[in-house]
């Protein structure tokens, strides 16, 4: 079996998808190898994770009624 290096575009697709659904073993392995060699994608993966966690946290606040959206206009009205 010949190993084909994953391109960054495919890696970012998998990074995003793994936040919502489990990846296959092959996808996980390919992504892990890519991240070991690509600093830009490693940083992108960290940012995806942070954005995902922030969104989940804000969603929980809204569900609890503690995170109301700010009023339009920016003057508190």
C-alpha positions in Angstrom: 0.0 0.0 0.0 1.4 3.4 -1.0 0.9 6.3 1.3 -0.3 9.6 -0.3 0.4 12.8 1.6 -2.8 14.7 2.4 -3.1 18.2 1.1 -4.0 21.1 3.4 -7.4 21.6 1.8 -8.4 18.0 2.7 -6.9 18.3 6.1 -9.0 21.4 6.9 -12.1 19.6 5.7 -11.3 16.7 8.1 -10.5 19.1 11.0 -13.9 20.7 10.6 -15.7 17.4 10.2 -14.1 15.8 13.2 -15.8 18.4 15.5 -19.2 17.0 14.5 -18.8 13.4 13.6 -16.2 10.7 14.3 -13.6 10.2 11.7 -12.6 6.8 10.3 -9.4 5.2 11.5 -7.7 6.0 8.2 -8.9 9.6 8.3 -7.6 10.1 11.8 -4.3 8.6 11.0 -3.9 10.7 7.8 -4.9 13.9 9.6 -2.5 13.1 12.5 0.4 12.6 10.1 -0.4 15.8 8.3 -0.6 17.8 11.5 2.7 16.4 12.6 4.3 17.9 9.5 2.3 21.1 8.9 2.5 23.9 11.5 -0.1 26.0 9.6 -2.7 23.2 9.8 -1.8 22.5 13.4 -2.6 26.2 14.2 -5.8 26.0 12.1 -6.9 22.9 14.0 -6.4 24.6 17.3 -8.5 27.6 16.1 -11.3 25.3 14.8 -11.4 23.6 18.2 -11.4 26.9 20.1 -14.2 28.3 17.9 -16.2 25.1 18.3 -15.9 25.1 22.1 -16.8 28.8 22.2 -19.9 28.2 20.2 -21.0 25.3 22.4 -20.4 27.4 25.5 -22.4 30.4 24.1 -25.2 28.0 23.0 -25.4 26.6 26.6 -25.6 30.2 28.0 -28.5 31.0 25.6 -30.3 27.8 26.5 -30.0 28.8 30.2 -31.2 32.4 29.4 -27.9 33.9 30.5 -26.5 34.9 27.2 -28.9 37.3 25.5 -27.8 38.8 22.3 -26.8 42.5 22.5 -29.3 45.1 21.2 -28.9 46.4 17.7 -27.3 49.8 17.4 -24.5 49.4 19.9 -25.8 52.1 22.2 -27.6 49.7 24.5 -31.0 50.4 23.2 
